[in-house]
Amino acid sequence: MPLGEILLILFLSINLLAFLCFSLDKYLAIRSKNRISERTLLIFTFIGGWPGATAAMLIFRHKTSKMSFLWKFWLMIFLNFGLGIAAYFLFFD
């Protein structure tokens, strides 16, 4: 299997998991159950699941008004982009 296909499958899988984690956390929040930690949610965001996480946040209106989470969320996205750009220049330039 070509590297591009493997990376695409990995990217889609991470985003599906991120979407499901954010969705499950919203479900648990509504029912006042034990929640998924913000650290776990941010890790999924950092490792590339930010599109899925963003979609879940917007669809379910989850964590969209919690500023202490949002600045960390955006920081993870910028770090993800920064590392991606650095990796590109280190390995593919």
N, C-alpha and C positions, 0 to 999 in steps of 0.2 A: 504494500500500500504506500503510495507517495506521501512524502512529508506534509504536503499541503492538505491532503485529505485527513491525515491524522490530526493536524492542528485545527482544522475546521470542526471535526468531531469533538475534540477536546474543548474548544471554545463554546460550541453549542451545549455541551454537557454541563460545563461550569455555569453557563447562563441559565439553563433549566434548573439546576440545583439552587442557584441564587434566587431565582423567581420563586421556587417552592419554599425556600427558607423564609423569605420575607412574607410570603402569603401565609405560611403556617404561623409565623410570629403574630401576624394581625389576627388570625383566628384565635390563637391562645390569649391575646390581649383582650379581645371581646369577651371571652369566657372567664377572665381573671384566673388563668392557669399559669403554671411555670412557663416562662418565656425563653426564647432563643436569645443568647447573650448578644449585646451589641458588638462585642469583639468578634464573634462568629460571623455576624452579618457583614462587618467591615472587612474581614478576611476574604469572604467571597467577593466583595466589591474589589478589593485590591488585586486578587489573582485573575481578574478579567471578567468577573460576573456582573460588572456594573450596568450593562444594558438590561439584563434580566432583572436586576435589583431595582433599577430606575423604573422599569415597566410595572413591577409589582407595587412600588411606592405610589405611582400615579394611579394605577387601576384601583387599588384598595385604600388609597389615601392614608398610607401608613408611614409614620415618621416624617411627614412632610412639613410639620410645623415645629418640630423639636430641633431648635437651632444648634444645640450642643452636639447632636448627632449629625446634622447636615454639614457642618463645617468639616467634621472628620470624614464623612462620606465623600465630599468633594476633594479633600486632601488625598484620599485613597485613589480616586480617579486620576488626579494629576500625577501622583507617584507611579501609577500603572502606566500612564502614557510616557512619563519620563524614562522609566526603565525599559519600556518597549523601544523607544527611540535610541537609547544608549545601546541596547542589545543589537539593534539593526546596524548601527555604525561599527560596533565591535566585531560582529560576526558576518555581516553581509556586504560591507563596504569594500 
